[in-house]
Amino acid sequence: GKEWQASLCSSPEYRIPATTTVNRALVIADGPRAAAQSLRALSVLRGNGQTPQLGVVKMGHGWEANQVRVFTGPGELSVAMTSLLSQPGCENAVLLVQDFVPNDLELRAFIVQGVLVHAVYSDFDVEGCSPTEKPD
């Protein structure tokens, strides 16, 4: 799982973006409230009082880029959380809400008998955006 990100993000030496967890039950019961609480938690974790306008929400136990959604603001976050939890077969109890990291990417390396046989890069960059600015 990825829950360690929320536990270690307040330790600067790990360079993990502000991350909070949100319980599935809260998202199902009241998505907009879950989104607002998550954004408030990120604001506290950042320590600068700024509410993030751009971020990602991802499965707590997901391993694929298709289990990550980029959001701008609380409305999109609510929709993204509900979308992730509504996927067929999804039984995740927790989602992670995280500050957006510009120019971040995910690399998946497929290694067979010690040899790299395939690499897949997933780019989550949103041009012209930063975590505290609303996109145009």
N, CA, C and O atoms as a GROMACS GRO file, in nm:
protein
  544
    1GLY      N    1   0.080  -0.119   0.000
    1GLY     CA    2   0.000   0.000   0.000
    1GLY      C    3   0.085   0.126   0.000
    1GLY      O    4   0.207   0.122   0.017
    2LYS      N    5   0.019   0.237  -0.019
    2LYS     CA    6   0.087   0.366  -0.027
    2LYS      C    7   0.059   0.454   0.095
    2LYS      O    8   0.097   0.571   0.096
    3GLU      N    9  -0.006   0.400   0.197
    3GLU     CA   10  -0.043   0.482   0.311
    3GLU      C   11   0.076   0.546   0.380
    3GLU      O   12   0.060   0.647   0.449
    4TRP      N   13   0.194   0.491   0.364
    4TRP     CA   14   0.315   0.547   0.424
    4TRP      C   15   0.338   0.691   0.379
    4TRP      O   16   0.400   0.768   0.452
    5GLN      N   17   0.290   0.728   0.261
    5GLN     CA   18   0.311   0.864   0.212
    5GLN      C   19   0.247   0.966   0.306
    5GLN      O   20   0.306   1.071   0.335
    6ALA      N   21   0.127   0.935   0.354
    6ALA     CA   22   0.060   1.027   0.446
    6ALA      C   23   0.131   1.032   0.581
    6ALA      O   24   0.131   1.136   0.647
    7SER      N   25   0.191   0.921   0.622
    7SER     CA   26   0.262   0.918   0.750
    7SER      C   27   0.395   0.992   0.746
    7SER      O   28   0.435   1.052   0.845
    8LEU      N   29   0.464   0.987   0.632
    8LEU     CA   30   0.599   1.043   0.623
    8LEU      C   31   0.609   1.178   0.554
    8LEU      O   32   0.718   1.236   0.548
    9CYS      N   33   0.499   1.230   0.501
    9CYS     CA   34   0.508   1.356   0.424
    9CYS      C   35   0.548   1.476   0.509
    9CYS      O   36   0.596   1.576   0.456
   10SER      N   37   0.528   1.469   0.639
   10SER     CA   38   0.566   1.583   0.724
   10SER      C   39   0.714   1.580   0.765
   10SER      O   40   0.760   1.669   0.835
   11SER      N   41   0.787   1.478   0.720
   11SER     CA   42   0.931   1.471   0.745
   11SER      C   43   1.003   1.521   0.619
   11SER      O   44   1.008   1.449   0.519
   12PRO      N   45   1.060   1.643   0.623
   12PRO     CA   46   1.117   1.704   0.503
   12PRO      C   47   1.225   1.621   0.434
   12PRO      O   48   1.242   1.630   0.313
   13GLU      N   49   1.297   1.542   0.511
   13GLU     CA   50   1.407   1.466   0.450
   13GLU      C   51   1.359   1.364   0.346
   13GLU      O   52   1.437   1.318   0.263
   14TYR      N   53   1.230   1.327   0.352
   14TYR     CA   54   1.178   1.229   0.256
   14TYR      C   55   1.126   1.293   0.127
   14TYR      O   56   1.104   1.224   0.028
   15ARG      N   57   1.105   1.424   0.130
   15ARG     CA   58   1.061   1.499   0.011
   15ARG      C   59   0.933   1.441  -0.050
   15ARG      O   60   0.921   1.429  -0.172
   16ILE      N   61   0.838   1.407   0.036
   16ILE     CA   62   0.709   1.355  -0.009
   16ILE      C   63   0.610   1.470  -0.007
   16ILE      O   64   0.600   1.541   0.093
   17PRO      N   65   0.535   1.491  -0.115
   17PRO     CA   66   0.438   1.600  -0.115
   17PRO      C   67   0.331   1.580  -0.008
   17PRO      O   68   0.304   1.467   0.034
   18ALA      N   69   0.272   1.690   0.036
   18ALA     CA   70   0.165   1.684   0.136
   18ALA      C   71   0.062   1.581   0.091
   18ALA      O   72   0.011   1.585  -0.021
   19THR      N   73   0.031   1.487   0.182
   19THR     CA   74  -0.058   1.375   0.150
   19THR      C   75  -0.148   1.347   0.269
   19THR      O   76  -0.102   1.346   0.383
   20THR      N   77  -0.275   1.325   0.243
   20THR     CA   78  -0.368   1.288   0.348
   20THR      C   79  -0.451   1.169   0.300
   20THR      O   80  -0.460   1.143   0.180
   21THR      N   81  -0.509   1.098   0.393
   21THR     CA   82  -0.596   0.985   0.357
   21THR      C   83  -0.741   1.025   0.378
   21THR      O   84  -0.772   1.109   0.462
   22VAL      N   85  -0.828   0.963   0.302
   22VAL     CA   86  -0.972   0.984   0.320
   22VAL      C   87  -1.039   0.847   0.315
   22VAL      O   88  -1.011   0.765   0.228
   23ASN      N   89  -1.129   0.826   0.409
   23ASN     CA   90  -1.196   0.698   0.423
   23ASN      C   91  -1.307   0.682   0.319
   23ASN      O   92  -1.380   0.777   0.291
   24ARG      N   93  -1.317   0.565   0.264
   24ARG     CA   94  -1.418   0.533   0.163
   24ARG      C   95  -1.559   0.569   0.212
   24ARG      O   96  -1.639   0.625   0.137
   25ALA      N   97  -1.590   0.536   0.337
   25ALA     CA   98  -1.724   0.560   0.390
   25ALA      C   99  -1.761   0.708   0.384
   25ALA      O  100  -1.875   0.742   0.353
   26LEU      N  101  -1.666   0.797   0.412
   26LEU     CA  102  -1.694   0.940   0.405
   26LEU      C  103  -1.719   0.984   0.262
   26LEU      O  104  -1.810   1.063   0.236
   27VAL      N  105  -1.641   0.934   0.168
   27VAL     CA  106  -1.660   0.970   0.027
   27VAL      C  107  -1.798   0.925  -0.020
   27VAL      O  108  -1.868   1.000  -0.087
   28ILE      N  109  -1.836   0.803   0.014
   28ILE     CA  110  -1.966   0.749  -0.029
   28ILE      C  111  -2.080   0.828   0.036
   28ILE      O  112  -2.180   0.858  -0.030
   29ALA      N  113  -2.065   0.861   0.163
   29ALA     CA  114  -2.171   0.932   0.236
   29ALA      C  115  -2.185   1.077   0.192
   29ALA      O  116  -2.297   1.127   0.179
   30ASP      N  117  -2.072   1.145   0.168
   30ASP     CA  118  -2.077   1.288   0.136
   30ASP      C  119  -1.948   1.329   0.065
   30ASP      O  120  -1.855   1.380   0.128
   31GLY      N  121  -1.943   1.307  -0.066
   31GLY     CA  122  -1.823   1.336  -0.145
   31GLY      C  123  -1.774   1.480  -0.132
   31GLY      O  124  -1.654   1.501  -0.112
   32PRO      N  125  -1.863   1.581  -0.143
   32PRO     CA  126  -1.816   1.719  -0.129
   32PRO      C  127  -1.754   1.747   0.009
   32PRO      O  128  -1.655   1.820   0.018
   33ARG      N  129  -1.811   1.690   0.113
   33ARG     CA  130  -1.754   1.708   0.248
   33ARG      C  131  -1.617   1.640   0.257
   33ARG      O  132  -1.524   1.696   0.315
   34ALA      N  133  -1.606   1.520   0.201
   34ALA     CA  134  -1.478   1.449   0.202
   34ALA      C  135  -1.372   1.530   0.128
   34ALA      O  136  -1.257   1.537   0.173
   35ALA      N  137  -1.409   1.590   0.016
   35ALA     CA  138  -1.315   1.671  -0.062
   35ALA      C  139  -1.271   1.794   0.018
   35ALA      O  140  -1.152   1.825   0.025
   36ALA      N  141  -1.367   1.862   0.079
   36ALA     CA  142  -1.334   1.983   0.158
   36ALA      C  143  -1.242   1.948   0.275
   36ALA      O  144  -1.146   2.020   0.301
   37GLN      N  145  -1.271   1.839   0.345
   37GLN     CA  146  -1.187   1.799   0.458
   37GLN      C  147  -1.046   1.762   0.412
   37GLN      O  148  -0.948   1.795   0.478
   38SER      N  149  -1.037   1.696   0.299
   38SER     CA  150  -0.905   1.657   0.246
   38SER      C  151  -0.822   1.779   0.210
   38SER      O  152  -0.703   1.784   0.240
   39LEU      N  153  -0.885   1.877   0.147
   39LEU     CA  154  -0.812   1.999   0.108
   39LEU      C  155  -0.770   2.079   0.231
   39LEU      O  156  -0.662   2.138   0.233
   40ARG      N  157  -0.855   2.082   0.334
   40ARG     CA  158  -0.816   2.149   0.459
   40ARG      C  159  -0.696   2.079   0.522
   40ARG      O  160  -0.604   2.144   0.572
   41ALA      N  161  -0.697   1.947   0.521
   41ALA     CA  162  -0.585   1.870   0.578
   41ALA      C  163  -0.456   1.900   0.501
   41ALA      O  164  -0.351   1.916   0.563
   42LEU      N  165  -0.462   1.906   0.368
   42LEU     CA  166  -0.343   1.939   0.290
   42LEU      C  167  -0.293   2.078   0.323
   42LEU      O  168  -0.172   2.101   0.331
   43SER      N  169  -0.385   2.171   0.344
   43SER     CA  170  -0.347   2.308   0.380
   43SER      C  171  -0.271   2.310   0.512
   43SER      O  172  -0.170   2.380   0.525
   44VAL      N  173  -0.318   2.233   0.609
   44VAL     CA  174  -0.250   2.225   0.739
   44VAL      C  175  -0.112   2.160   0.722
   44VAL      O  176  -0.014   2.208   0.778
   45LEU      N  177  -0.106   2.052   0.646
   45LEU     CA  178   0.022   1.983   0.624
   45LEU      C  179   0.124   2.073   0.556
   45LEU      O  180   0.244   2.066   0.585
   46ARG      N  181   0.078   2.157   0.465
   46ARG     CA  182   0.169   2.247   0.394
   46ARG      C  183   0.226   2.351   0.489
   46ARG      O  184   0.338   2.398   0.470
   47GLY      N  185   0.150   2.386   0.592
   47GLY     CA  186   0.198   2.481   0.690
   47GLY      C  187   0.200   2.625   0.644
   47GLY      O  188   0.251   2.712   0.715
   48ASN      N  189   0.145   2.653   0.527
   48ASN     CA  190   0.148   2.791   0.479
   48ASN      C  191   0.008   2.852   0.465
   48ASN      O  192  -0.005   2.966   0.420
   49GLY      N  193  -0.094   2.778   0.504
   49GLY     CA  194  -0.229   2.830   0.500
   49GLY      C  195  -0.292   2.833   0.362
   49GLY      O  196  -0.409   2.869   0.350
   50GLN      N  197  -0.218   2.798   0.259
   50GLN     CA  198  -0.274   2.799   0.124
   50GLN      C  199  -0.344   2.667   0.096
   50GLN      O  200  -0.290   2.560   0.121
   51THR      N  201  -0.465   2.678   0.044
   51THR     CA  202  -0.538   2.559   0.005
   51THR      C  203  -0.494   2.518  -0.134
   51THR      O  204  -0.497   2.600  -0.226
   52PRO      N  205  -0.453   2.394  -0.152
   52PRO     CA  206  -0.410   2.351  -0.285
   52PRO      C  207  -0.526   2.353  -0.382
   52PRO      O  208  -0.637   2.310  -0.348
   53GLN      N  209  -0.503   2.401  -0.502
   53GLN     CA  210  -0.605   2.402  -0.606
   53GLN      C  211  -0.583   2.289  -0.706
   53GLN      O  212  -0.672   2.258  -0.786
   54LEU      N  213  -0.466   2.229  -0.702
   54LEU     CA  214  -0.432   2.124  -0.797
   54LEU      C  215  -0.369   2.009  -0.722
   54LEU      O  216  -0.278   2.029  -0.641
   55GLY      N  217  -0.415   1.889  -0.748
   55GLY     CA  218  -0.359   1.774  -0.679
   55GLY      C  219  -0.395   1.645  -0.750
   55GLY      O  220  -0.448   1.645  -0.860
   56VAL      N  221  -0.364   1.535  -0.683
   56VAL     CA  222  -0.401   1.403  -0.734
   56VAL      C  223  -0.469   1.325  -0.622
   56VAL      O  224  -0.440   1.344  -0.504
   57VAL      N  225  -0.558   1.238  -0.662
   57VAL     CA  226  -0.618   1.143  -0.570
   57VAL      C  227  -0.588   1.006  -0.628
   57VAL      O  228  -0.601   0.984  -0.748
   58LYS      N  229  -0.548   0.913  -0.540
   58LYS     CA  230  -0.511   0.781  -0.589
   58LYS      C  231  -0.554   0.674  -0.491
   58LYS      O  232  -0.579   0.699  -0.374
   59MET      N  233  -0.561   0.554  -0.545
   59MET     CA  234  -0.597   0.438  -0.464
   59MET      C  235  -0.490   0.412  -0.359
   59MET      O  236  -0.371   0.425  -0.387
   60GLY      N  237  -0.532   0.376  -0.240
   60GLY     CA  238  -0.437   0.342  -0.136
   60GLY      C  239  -0.359   0.215  -0.167
   60GLY      O  240  -0.246   0.198  -0.119
   61HIS      N  241  -0.418   0.127  -0.246
   61HIS     CA  242  -0.351   0.002  -0.281
   61HIS      C  243  -0.341  -0.014  -0.432
   61HIS      O  244  -0.331  -0.127  -0.481
   62GLY      N  245  -0.344   0.096  -0.506
   62GLY     CA  246  -0.336   0.088  -0.651
   62GLY      C  247  -0.192   0.087  -0.698
   62GLY      O  248  -0.103   0.142  -0.633
   63TRP      N  249  -0.169   0.023  -0.811
   63TRP     CA  250  -0.034   0.014  -0.866
   63TRP      C  251  -0.027   0.067  -1.008
   63TRP      O  252   0.081   0.066  -1.067
   64GLU      N  253  -0.134   0.111  -1.064
   64GLU     CA  254  -0.137   0.155  -1.203
   64GLU      C  255  -0.169   0.303  -1.212
   64GLU      O  256  -0.239   0.358  -1.127
   65ALA      N  257  -0.116   0.367  -1.315
   65ALA     CA  258  -0.142   0.509  -1.336
   65ALA      C  259  -0.290   0.535  -1.359
   65ALA      O  260  -0.338   0.646  -1.332
   66ASN      N  261  -0.365   0.436  -1.408
   66ASN     CA  262  -0.508   0.458  -1.430
   66ASN      C  263  -0.586   0.463  -1.300
   66ASN      O  264  -0.707   0.484  -1.301
   67GLN      N  265  -0.519   0.443  -1.188
   67GLN     CA  266  -0.583   0.455  -1.058
   67GLN      C  267  -0.543   0.586  -0.990
   67GLN      O  268  -0.545   0.597  -0.867
   68VAL      N  269  -0.507   0.684  -1.072
   68VAL     CA  270  -0.472   0.818  -1.025
   68VAL      C  271  -0.555   0.919  -1.104
   68VAL      O  272  -0.567   0.907  -1.226
   69ARG      N  273  -0.612   1.016  -1.035
   69ARG     CA  274  -0.688   1.121  -1.101
   69ARG      C  275  -0.632   1.257  -1.060
   69ARG      O  276  -0.607   1.281  -0.942
   70VAL      N  277  -0.611   1.344  -1.157
   70VAL     CA  278  -0.571   1.482  -1.130
   70VAL      C  279  -0.698   1.562  -1.106
   70VAL      O  280  -0.798   1.541  -1.174
   71PHE      N  281  -0.694   1.654  -1.010
   71PHE     CA  282  -0.811   1.739  -0.983
   71PHE      C  283  -0.769   1.884  -0.968
   71PHE      O  284  -0.655   1.914  -0.933
   72THR      N  285  -0.862   1.973  -0.996
   72THR     CA  286  -0.846   2.116  -0.968
   72THR      C  287  -0.966   2.158  -0.885
   72THR      O  288  -1.078   2.166  -0.936
   73GLY      N  289  -0.943   2.185  -0.759
   73GLY     CA  290  -1.048   2.233  -0.671
   73GLY      C  291  -1.134   2.122  -0.612
   73GLY      O  292  -1.125   2.006  -0.651
   74PRO      N  293  -1.219   2.161  -0.516
   74PRO     CA  294  -1.297   2.063  -0.440
   74PRO      C  295  -1.402   1.988  -0.523
   74PRO      O  296  -1.427   1.870  -0.498
   75GLY      N  297  -1.463   2.053  -0.620
   75GLY     CA  298  -1.565   1.986  -0.702
   75GLY      C  299  -1.506   1.870  -0.780
   75GLY      O  300  -1.562   1.760  -0.780
   76GLU      N  301  -1.395   1.896  -0.847
   76GLU     CA  302  -1.330   1.789  -0.924
   76GLU      C  303  -1.275   1.680  -0.832
   76GLU      O  304  -1.275   1.562  -0.869
   77LEU      N  305  -1.228   1.719  -0.715
   77LEU     CA  306  -1.177   1.618  -0.620
   77LEU      C  307  -1.289   1.524  -0.578
   77LEU      O  308  -1.269   1.403  -0.574
   78SER      N  309  -1.405   1.579  -0.548
   78SER     CA  310  -1.519   1.496  -0.508
   78SER      C  311  -1.556   1.397  -0.618
   78SER      O  312  -1.578   1.279  -0.592
   79VAL      N  313  -1.562   1.446  -0.742
   79VAL     CA  314  -1.595   1.359  -0.856
   79VAL      C  315  -1.487   1.252  -0.875
   79VAL      O  316  -1.518   1.136  -0.900
   80ALA      N  317  -1.360   1.293  -0.864
   80ALA     CA  318  -1.249   1.199  -0.884
   80ALA      C  319  -1.250   1.089  -0.778
   80ALA      O  320  -1.226   0.972  -0.809
   81MET      N  321  -1.276   1.126  -0.653
   81MET     CA  322  -1.280   1.025  -0.546
   81MET      C  323  -1.392   0.925  -0.571
   81MET      O  324  -1.372   0.804  -0.558
   82THR      N  325  -1.509   0.976  -0.605
   82THR     CA  326  -1.623   0.888  -0.632
   82THR      C  327  -1.595   0.798  -0.752
   82THR      O  328  -1.629   0.679  -0.751
   83SER      N  329  -1.532   0.854  -0.854
   83SER     CA  330  -1.498   0.777  -0.974
   83SER      C  331  -1.404   0.661  -0.942
   83SER      O  332  -1.425   0.549  -0.988
   84LEU      N  333  -1.302   0.688  -0.863
   84LEU     CA  334  -1.207   0.582  -0.827
   84LEU      C  335  -1.274   0.470  -0.749
   84LEU      O  336  -1.252   0.352  -0.775
   85LEU      N  337  -1.357   0.509  -0.653
   85LEU     CA  338  -1.421   0.408  -0.568
   85LEU      C  339  -1.533   0.333  -0.639
   85LEU      O  340  -1.577   0.229  -0.591
   86SER      N  341  -1.579   0.385  -0.753
   86SER     CA  342  -1.688   0.322  -0.828
   86SER      C  343  -1.638   0.225  -0.934
   86SER      O  344  -1.719   0.165  -1.005
   87GLN      N  345  -1.507   0.209  -0.946
   87GLN     CA  346  -1.454   0.116  -1.045
   87GLN      C  347  -1.496  -0.027  -1.010
   87GLN      O  348  -1.501  -0.064  -0.893
   88PRO      N  349  -1.526  -0.107  -1.113
   88PRO     CA  350  -1.566  -0.246  -1.087
   88PRO      C  351  -1.461  -0.321  -1.004
   88PRO      O  352  -1.341  -0.317  -1.034
   89GLY      N  353  -1.508  -0.387  -0.900
   89GLY     CA  354  -1.419  -0.467  -0.816
   89GLY      C  355  -1.342  -0.389  -0.712
   89GLY      O  356  -1.264  -0.447  -0.637
   90CYS      N  357  -1.361  -0.258  -0.705
   90CYS     CA  358  -1.286  -0.176  -0.609
   90CYS      C  359  -1.338  -0.201  -0.467
   90CYS      O  360  -1.456  -0.186  -0.439
   91GLU      N  361  -1.246  -0.239  -0.380
   91GLU     CA  362  -1.280  -0.260  -0.240
   91GLU      C  363  -1.188  -0.178  -0.149
   91GLU      O  364  -1.182  -0.202  -0.028
   92ASN      N  365  -1.118  -0.080  -0.206
   92ASN     CA  366  -1.026   0.001  -0.127
   92ASN      C  367  -1.100   0.073  -0.015
   92ASN      O  368  -1.206   0.130  -0.036
   93ALA      N  369  -1.042   0.069   0.104
   93ALA     CA  370  -1.100   0.137   0.218
   93ALA      C  371  -1.054   0.282   0.227
   93ALA      O  372  -1.118   0.364   0.294
   94VAL      N  373  -0.943   0.314   0.161
   94VAL     CA  374  -0.879   0.445   0.176
   94VAL      C  375  -0.835   0.498   0.039
   94VAL      O  376  -0.791   0.422  -0.047
   95LEU      N  377  -0.848   0.629   0.022
   95LEU     CA  378  -0.788   0.699  -0.091
   95LEU      C  379  -0.683   0.794  -0.037
   95LEU      O  380  -0.691   0.838   0.078
   96LEU      N  381  -0.585   0.826  -0.118
   96LEU     CA  382  -0.483   0.924  -0.083
   96LEU      C  383  -0.506   1.050  -0.165
   96LEU      O  384  -0.525   1.043  -0.286
   97VAL      N  385  -0.505   1.165  -0.099
   97VAL     CA  386  -0.516   1.294  -0.166
   97VAL      C  387  -0.383   1.364  -0.145
   97VAL      O  388  -0.334   1.374  -0.032
   98GLN      N  389  -0.324   1.412  -0.254
   98GLN     CA  390  -0.186   1.460  -0.249
   98GLN      C  391  -0.170   1.586  -0.333
   98GLN      O  392  -0.235   1.602  -0.436
   99ASP      N  393  -0.082   1.675  -0.286
   99ASP     CA  394  -0.043   1.791  -0.366
   99ASP      C  395   0.009   1.745  -0.501
   99ASP      O  396   0.073   1.640  -0.511
  100PHE      N  397  -0.019   1.822  -0.603
  100PHE     CA  398   0.034   1.793  -0.736
  100PHE      C  399   0.181   1.830  -0.740
  100PHE      O  400   0.221   1.934  -0.689
  101VAL      N  401   0.261   1.744  -0.801
  101VAL     CA  402   0.404   1.770  -0.818
  101VAL      C  403   0.429   1.795  -0.966
  101VAL      O  404   0.421   1.701  -1.046
  102PRO      N  405   0.459   1.920  -1.005
  102PRO     CA  406   0.481   1.948  -1.148
  102PRO      C  407   0.594   1.862  -1.204
  102PRO      O  408   0.695   1.837  -1.137
  103ASN      N  409   0.576   1.820  -1.327
  103ASN     CA  410   0.674   1.741  -1.401
  103ASN      C  411   0.704   1.606  -1.338
  103ASN      O  412   0.808   1.547  -1.366
  104ASP      N  413   0.615   1.557  -1.256
  104ASP     CA  414   0.634   1.425  -1.196
  104ASP      C  415   0.592   1.319  -1.297
  104ASP      O  416   0.507   1.343  -1.383
  105LEU      N  417   0.652   1.203  -1.287
  105LEU     CA  418   0.612   1.092  -1.372
  105LEU      C  419   0.625   0.962  -1.295
  105LEU      O  420   0.692   0.954  -1.191
  106GLU      N  421   0.561   0.863  -1.348
  106GLU     CA  422   0.570   0.730  -1.289
  106GLU      C  423   0.642   0.640  -1.388
  106GLU      O  424   0.612   0.641  -1.508
  107LEU      N  425   0.736   0.565  -1.340
  107LEU     CA  426   0.809   0.469  -1.424
  107LEU      C  427   0.779   0.330  -1.373
  107LEU      O  428   0.796   0.300  -1.254
  108ARG      N  429   0.735   0.245  -1.462
  108ARG     CA  430   0.719   0.104  -1.430
  108ARG      C  431   0.819   0.026  -1.513
  108ARG      O  432   0.818   0.033  -1.636
  109ALA      N  433   0.905  -0.047  -1.447
  109ALA     CA  434   1.008  -0.125  -1.515
  109ALA      C  435   0.972  -0.273  -1.505
  109ALA      O  436   0.942  -0.324  -1.397
  110PHE      N  437   0.976  -0.340  -1.619
  110PHE     CA  438   0.949  -0.483  -1.624
  110PHE      C  439   1.083  -0.554  -1.640
  110PHE      O  440   1.149  -0.543  -1.743
  111ILE      N  441   1.122  -0.628  -1.537
  111ILE     CA  442   1.252  -0.693  -1.535
  111ILE      C  443   1.232  -0.844  -1.530
  111ILE      O  444   1.161  -0.896  -1.444
  112VAL      N  445   1.295  -0.913  -1.623
  112VAL     CA  446   1.287  -1.059  -1.630
  112VAL      C  447   1.428  -1.114  -1.619
  112VAL      O  448   1.515  -1.082  -1.700
  113GLN      N  449   1.450  -1.196  -1.519
  113GLN     CA  450   1.581  -1.256  -1.493
  113GLN      C  451   1.692  -1.150  -1.491
  113GLN      O  452   1.799  -1.169  -1.549
  114GLY      N  453   1.663  -1.039  -1.423
  114GLY     CA  454   1.762  -0.934  -1.406
  114GLY      C  455   1.782  -0.842  -1.526
  114GLY      O  456   1.870  -0.757  -1.522
  115VAL      N  457   1.702  -0.857  -1.631
  115VAL     CA  458   1.717  -0.776  -1.752
  115VAL      C  459   1.592  -0.690  -1.771
  115VAL      O  460   1.480  -0.741  -1.767
  116LEU      N  461   1.612  -0.561  -1.792
  116LEU     CA  462   1.501  -0.471  -1.822
  116LEU      C  463   1.447  -0.506  -1.960
  116LEU      O  464   1.517  -0.493  -2.060
  117VAL      N  465   1.322  -0.551  -1.965
  117VAL     CA  466   1.263  -0.590  -2.093
  117VAL      C  467   1.161  -0.489  -2.145
  117VAL      O  468   1.126  -0.490  -2.263
  118HIS      N  469   1.114  -0.402  -2.057
  118HIS     CA  470   1.015  -0.302  -2.100
  118HIS      C  471   1.004  -0.194  -1.993
  118HIS      O  472   1.016  -0.222  -1.873
  119ALA      N  473   0.982  -0.072  -2.036
  119ALA     CA  474   0.960   0.039  -1.943
  119ALA      C  475   0.838   0.118  -1.990
  119ALA      O  476   0.821   0.142  -2.110
  120VAL      N  477   0.754   0.159  -1.895
  120VAL     CA  478   0.636   0.239  -1.925
  120VAL      C  479   0.644   0.366  -1.842
  120VAL      O  480   0.660   0.359  -1.720
  121TYR      N  481   0.633   0.481  -1.907
  121TYR     CA  482   0.635   0.610  -1.840
  121TYR      C  483   0.495   0.670  -1.846
  121TYR      O  484   0.432   0.671  -1.952
  122SER      N  485   0.446   0.718  -1.734
  122SER     CA  486   0.317   0.788  -1.728
  122SER      C  487   0.344   0.928  -1.678
  122SER      O  488   0.395   0.946  -1.568
  123ASP      N  489   0.310   1.028  -1.759
  123ASP     CA  490   0.336   1.168  -1.726
  123ASP      C  491   0.209   1.232  -1.674
  123ASP      O  492   0.104   1.224  -1.738
  124PHE      N  493   0.218   1.296  -1.558
  124PHE     CA  494   0.104   1.363  -1.498
  124PHE      C  495   0.119   1.514  -1.502
  124PHE      O  496   0.049   1.584  -1.428
  125ASP      N  497   0.208   1.567  -1.584
  125ASP     CA  498   0.231   1.711  -1.587
  125ASP      C  499   0.111   1.782  -1.646
  125ASP      O  500   0.056   1.741  -1.748
  126VAL      N  501   0.071   1.890  -1.581
  126VAL     CA  502  -0.035   1.976  -1.631
  126VAL      C  503   0.030   2.110  -1.658
  126VAL      O  504   0.064   2.182  -1.564
  127GLU      N  505   0.047   2.145  -1.784
  127GLU     CA  506   0.122   2.265  -1.820
  127GLU      C  507   0.063   2.391  -1.759
  127GLU      O  508  -0.059   2.410  -1.755
  128GLY      N  509   0.152   2.477  -1.712
  128GLY     CA  510   0.113   2.607  -1.661
  128GLY      C  511   0.046   2.606  -1.526
  128GLY      O  512  -0.010   2.708  -1.484
  129CYS      N  513   0.050   2.495  -1.456
  129CYS     CA  514  -0.019   2.486  -1.328
  129CYS      C  515   0.080   2.464  -1.215
  129CYS      O  516   0.184   2.400  -1.232
  130SER      N  517   0.046   2.518  -1.101
  130SER     CA  518   0.120   2.488  -0.980
  130SER      C  519   0.017   2.451  -0.873
  130SER      O  520  -0.100   2.483  -0.890
  131PRO      N  521   0.057   2.387  -0.766
  131PRO     CA  522  -0.040   2.340  -0.668
  131PRO      C  523  -0.124   2.450  -0.603
  131PRO      O  524  -0.230   2.419  -0.549
  132THR      N  525  -0.082   2.575  -0.608
  132THR     CA  526  -0.160   2.679  -0.542
  132THR      C  527  -0.230   2.772  -0.640
  132THR      O  528  -0.298   2.866  -0.598
  133GLU      N  529  -0.216   2.748  -0.769
  133GLU     CA  530  -0.280   2.834  -0.868
  133GLU      C  531  -0.391   2.757  -0.938
  133GLU      O  532  -0.380   2.637  -0.962
  134LYS      N  533  -0.499   2.830  -0.970
  134LYS     CA  534  -0.604   2.768  -1.049
  134LYS      C  535  -0.561   2.769  -1.195
  134LYS      O  536  -0.510   2.870  -1.244
  135PRO      N  537  -0.580   2.657  -1.266
  135PRO     CA  538  -0.543   2.655  -1.407
  135PRO      C  539  -0.631   2.748  -1.489
  135PRO      O  540  -0.745   2.776  -1.451
  136ASP      N  541  -0.577   2.795  -1.601
  136ASP     CA  542  -0.656   2.883  -1.689
  136ASP      C  543  -0.764   2.806  -1.760
  136ASP      O  544  -0.840   2.864  -1.838
   0.00000   0.00000   0.00000
